Structures are given as C-alpha cells and as structure tokens.
Amino acid sequence: MLLRDKQGYIPVGASTVSITLSMAREAGSYNDGYADNLSFAVAAAPVPDADTYAMLLDGLALLGVVAKRKQRKVQA
C-alpha cells in the first residue's frame, strides 16, 4: 500500500461529512485485496438568500402592526 496524506479544513456550518472506501478482493483466501476509490465529501448547510430574510422581516413587521392594533382596540 502507498501511504498518502492530505490535510484541509472543514468549513464552518458543515452539516454532513461522508467518507467512502471501496475495497475488492482479487482471489483466494489470503490478504490479496486492494483498497481503491477513497472519497471524502463535505456538504455545507444551505445559506438563505436575501429574499428569505426580507420576507421574514416583512412578516415580523406585519405581526407587530396587528398586535399594536389589537392593543389600541382593547384600550378604547
């Protein structure tokens, strides 16, 4: 086997880390197999776009307006 080394950083907010190793046996009953196709995958969580934040802020503002109107009706 050949020793190989690779270093790196996992990004902040990564939601999934997957390590896959494919191994196959050539023939016989001895240690005659080989390891191949080692892969390392990192999936980051999706980042909401600006439109999502704008809709959230609009909804919160609407809830504030409705709550203020209800408060005025109760006082009257």
N, C-alpha and C positions, 0 to 999 in steps of 0.2 A: 504494500500500500504506500501511497505517496502522502506525506504529511503536507497539508495546505492550511494556511491560516489567513483569515480575513477579519478585520475589525471595522466597526462602524457604530453609529448611534441610532437608537430607536427614537423616532420623533415624538414630541410631547403630544398627547391626545390619541396615541395609537390605541385602537380598540381590539385588534386581532394580530397575533403573531403565529405563523404557521411554519413548521419545519417538516419537510418531506424527504425521505430517503428510500430510494428503490434499490432492492437487493435481489440478486438472482444467483441460482446455483448452477454450476456448469454440469457436473455429472459425478456419480459415485457417492461414497459415504464419508469423505474427508472434507476438510476445510478448503474447498476448491471454488468457493463462490467469489463474487465481486460486488462491490458497492458502487452504485452509479446514480447519477441524476439527483444529487443533493440540492434542494432548493430551500430558500428562506424568504418568506413573504411577510410584509408588514402592511396592514390595512389601517389607515387613519380614519377617524370618525369624520363624517361629512360636516363641513362648515356651512352654517346657514348663510344665505346671501343677504344683501342689504334689504331686499324687498320683504323678506320674512321679518326682520327687525322692525321695518316700517309698519307692517300690518299689526304686529304685536303692540307697538306703541299707540297706534290708532285705536285698537280695541281697548287698551287700558284707559285712554283718554275718554272714550265713549262711556266706559263704566263709571268713570269719575263724574261725568256730566249727569248721568242718570242718577247716581247716588246723591248728588247735590240737589237735583230737582225734587227727589223724594224727601230730602231733609227740609226743603223750603215748604213743601205741602204739609208736612207734619207740624211745623211751627205756625202755620197760618190758621 
